[in-house]
Amino acid sequence: MLNIPNSTQIPNKIINGWLPKLTESELKVLIIVARQTLGWIEDKETGMRKREDWMTQKQLMKKTGLSQWGVTAAIKGLVKKDLIEVRDKEKNILETAEKRRQAGRKHKKIFYRLKVSYQGKQGRLPRKTRKNATKKSLDNKTNSLDKTNLLQNNTHEQKDVRVRVDKRLPKERQTIVHRLCYHLEDMLDTKIVNWGKQGAAIKRMMRAGYTEAEIKRTITYMARGDDFFADKGFDLVTVSNAIPRYKGKASAIKRNHVL
């Protein structure tokens, strides 16, 4: 039997089924998650591999060579495709970018694990280990129910926090800067920090004669129709530099009802 030391097992499902459907950035992050989990043997007696590991965004950027925008977009895509699961140290699932940002600020550690099924008949655990795992699973379910009851008692408090974090101006008070910045946030699933810089870029485009609709279509095209920017991420300063090249492409795609 061929045994390659210092190697990482990659589930066949990723290579056979998902590889053509992943962006370059998604594949990079997925491989790192596999390396940090399946690449480590947690129990030498049973051969059990590590199921999850914590990583910071800076570590993911260093290991993949992606920008902050690229890592954020890749994690969002992998979570949406149900290929990875992201949790905080209290085991709460972080299914949205906002929850991941809050957990990163609060706990500093965010845990990642593969959700791809990789244990077939040959990968089954010994009977004793399976029995212990079943008991542990039942204990976890009991703890989960207790945690659910606790969360339900604190529903009002949590909703108030969420409203304060995600609050946007009502539509009647939004300016063109707000509308375009909100659109960029929605396209990239991120939060804009430097609004002054983004607003200045929008004003430059407006002075150059570009309309709000043209800028919005260009943002949409760069986020969905261009693999480079979809992987690397961008802001409105990048849009202002790229709009002379991409405005025509964005308009053509709109006419063909692709976006």
C-alpha positions in Angstrom: 0.0 0.0 0.0 1.5 3.3 -1.0 2.0 5.6 1.9 3.3 9.2 1.2 4.6 10.8 4.4 4.0 14.5 5.0 1.0 14.6 2.7 -2.5 15.8 2.8 -5.6 13.8 1.7 -7.9 15.7 -0.6 -11.4 14.2 -0.9 -12.1 12.9 -4.5 -15.4 14.8 -4.5 -13.5 18.1 -4.6 -11.4 17.0 -7.6 -14.0 15.1 -9.5 -17.0 17.2 -8.9 -16.1 20.7 -7.6 -12.9 21.6 -9.3 -14.4 23.0 -12.5 -16.9 25.1 -10.5 -14.4 26.8 -8.2 -12.7 30.1 -8.7 -8.9 30.2 -8.3 -9.2 32.0 -4.9 -11.8 29.5 -3.7 -9.6 26.6 -4.6 -6.6 28.1 -2.8 -8.6 28.6 0.4 -10.1 25.2 0.2 -6.7 23.5 -0.2 -5.4 25.4 2.8 -8.4 24.4 4.9 -7.7 20.8 3.9 -4.0 21.1 4.7 -4.7 22.6 8.2 -7.2 19.8 9.0 -6.8 16.6 7.0 -3.0 17.3 6.8 -2.7 16.5 10.5 -3.2 13.1 12.2 -4.8 13.8 15.6 -5.0 10.2 16.8 -2.2 7.9 15.6 -3.9 4.8 17.0 -7.1 5.3 15.0 -5.6 7.4 12.2 -8.2 10.1 12.9 -7.4 13.3 11.1 -7.9 16.8 12.5 -11.4 18.0 11.8 -11.0 21.7 12.2 -8.4 24.4 12.8 -8.4 28.1 13.5 -6.8 30.6 11.2 -6.8 34.4 11.0 -7.5 36.2 7.8 -3.8 37.4 7.6 -2.7 33.8 7.8 -5.0 32.8 4.9 -3.7 35.8 2.9 -0.1 34.7 3.5 -0.7 31.0 2.8 -2.8 31.7 -0.4 -1.2 34.8 -1.7 -4.6 36.4 -2.0 -5.6 39.9 -1.0 -8.0 40.6 1.9 -10.8 41.0 -0.6 -9.9 37.8 -2.3 -9.9 35.8 0.9 -13.2 37.3 1.9 -14.8 36.5 -1.4 -13.4 32.9 -1.4 -14.7 32.2 2.1 -18.1 33.6 1.1 -18.2 31.4 -2.1 -17.1 28.2 -0.2 -19.7 28.7 2.5 -22.4 29.3 0.0 -21.4 26.1 -1.9 -21.5 24.3 1.4 -17.9 23.1 1.1 -16.6 24.6 4.4 -18.0 25.5 7.7 -16.8 28.5 9.7 -17.4 28.7 13.5 -16.2 30.7 16.5 -14.6 29.2 19.6 -18.0 28.7 21.2 -19.0 26.5 18.2 -21.5 29.0 16.8 -21.7 28.7 13.0 -20.8 31.9 11.2 -22.7 31.7 7.9 -22.4 35.4 7.0 -19.5 37.7 6.5 -20.8 40.1 9.2 -20.9 37.3 11.8 -17.4 36.3 10.8 -16.2 39.9 11.2 -17.9 40.2 14.6 -16.4 36.9 15.8 -12.9 37.9 14.6 -13.1 41.1 16.6 -14.6 39.4 19.7 -12.8 36.0 19.8 -9.8 36.6 17.6 -9.9 32.9 16.5 -12.2 31.6 13.7 -12.3 27.9 13.1 -12.6 26.3 9.6 -13.5 22.8 8.7 -14.3 20.9 5.5 -18.0 19.9 4.9 -17.2 17.6 2.0 -17.9 13.9 2.9 -14.6 12.0 2.8 -15.1 8.9 5.0 -16.1 5.9 2.9 -16.1 2.2 3.9 -12.3 2.2 4.0 -12.3 5.2 6.2 -14.6 3.9 8.9 -13.5 4.2 12.5 -13.0 1.2 14.8 -16.2 0.1 16.6 -15.0 1.4 20.0 -14.1 4.8 18.5 -17.4 5.0 16.7 -19.2 4.2 20.0 -17.3 6.9 21.8 -18.0 9.3 18.9 -21.7 8.5 19.1 -21.8 9.2 22.9 -19.9 12.5 22.3 -22.4 13.5 19.6 -25.3 12.9 21.9 -23.6 15.0 24.6 -23.0 17.8 22.0 -26.7 17.7 21.0 -27.7 18.1 24.7 -25.3 21.0 25.0 -26.6 22.5 21.8 -30.2 22.4 23.1 -29.2 24.1 26.3 -27.4 26.8 24.2 -30.5 27.2 22.0 -32.6 27.9 25.1 -30.1 30.4 26.3 -30.1 32.2 22.9 -33.9 32.3 22.8 -33.9 34.0 26.2 -31.5 36.7 24.8 -33.3 37.2 21.5 -34.2 40.9 22.1 -30.7 41.8 23.1 -29.1 40.1 20.0 -31.5 41.6 17.6 -30.7 45.1 18.9 -27.0 44.5 18.4 -27.6 43.3 14.8 -29.7 46.3 14.0 -27.0 48.7 15.2 -24.2 46.9 13.2 -26.1 46.4 9.9 -28.1 49.7 9.9 -28.1 51.6 6.7 -29.6 54.9 5.8 -33.2 54.8 4.6 -33.6 55.1 0.8 -35.0 58.6 0.9 -31.8 59.9 2.7 -29.3 58.0 0.6 -27.1 60.0 -1.8 -25.4 58.6 -4.9 -22.3 57.9 -2.8 -24.4 55.8 -0.3 -26.2 53.9 -3.1 -23.0 53.0 -5.0 -21.1 52.1 -1.8 -23.9 49.9 -0.6 -24.0 48.2 -4.0 -20.3 47.5 -3.8 -20.7 46.0 -0.3 -23.5 43.8 -1.6 -21.5 42.6 -4.6 -18.4 41.7 -2.5 -20.1 40.9 0.8 -17.8 43.3 2.7 -18.0 46.5 4.6 -16.5 49.8 3.4 -14.3 51.5 5.9 -12.8 54.5 4.2 -16.0 56.3 2.9 -14.2 59.5 2.2 -11.8 57.8 -0.3 -14.7 56.0 -2.0 -16.8 59.1 -2.2 -13.9 61.0 -3.8 -13.6 58.3 -6.4 -17.3 58.4 -7.2 -17.2 62.2 -7.6 -14.3 61.9 -10.1 -16.3 59.5 -12.2 -19.3 61.8 -12.1 -17.2 64.8 -13.2 -15.8 62.7 -16.0 -19.4 62.2 -17.3 -20.3 58.7 -16.1 -23.8 58.2 -14.8 -24.8 56.4 -11.6 -26.3 53.5 -13.7 -23.0 53.1 -15.7 -20.9 53.0 -12.5 -23.3 50.5 -10.9 -23.2 48.3 -14.0 -19.4 48.4 -14.0 -19.2 47.4 -10.4 -21.6 44.5 -11.1 -19.5 43.4 -14.1 -16.2 43.5 -12.2 -17.7 41.5 -9.4 -19.4 38.9 -11.5 -18.1 39.0 -15.0 -14.3 39.4 -14.5 -12.4 36.5 -12.9 -9.4 38.7 -11.9 -11.4 41.3 -9.9 -13.8 38.7 -8.6 -10.9 36.8 -7.1 -8.7 39.7 -6.0 -11.4 42.2 -4.9 -11.6 45.9 -5.6 -12.9 49.2 -4.3 -14.4 52.3 -6.0 -10.9 53.7 -6.6 -10.2 50.7 -8.8 -13.6 51.1 -10.5 -12.7 54.8 -11.3 -9.5 53.6 -13.0 -11.1 50.7 -14.8 -14.4 52.2 -15.9 -13.1 53.5 -19.3 -12.3 49.9 -20.2 -15.2 48.1 -18.6 -18.2 50.4 -19.3 -18.7 49.0 -22.8 -18.4 45.4 -21.6 -20.8 46.0 -18.8 -23.4 47.6 -21.1 -23.1 44.7 -23.6 -23.6 42.1 -20.9 -26.7 44.1 -19.6 -28.2 44.0 -23.1 -27.7 40.3 -23.2 -29.4 39.9 -19.8 -26.4 38.1 -18.3 -26.1 40.3 -15.2 
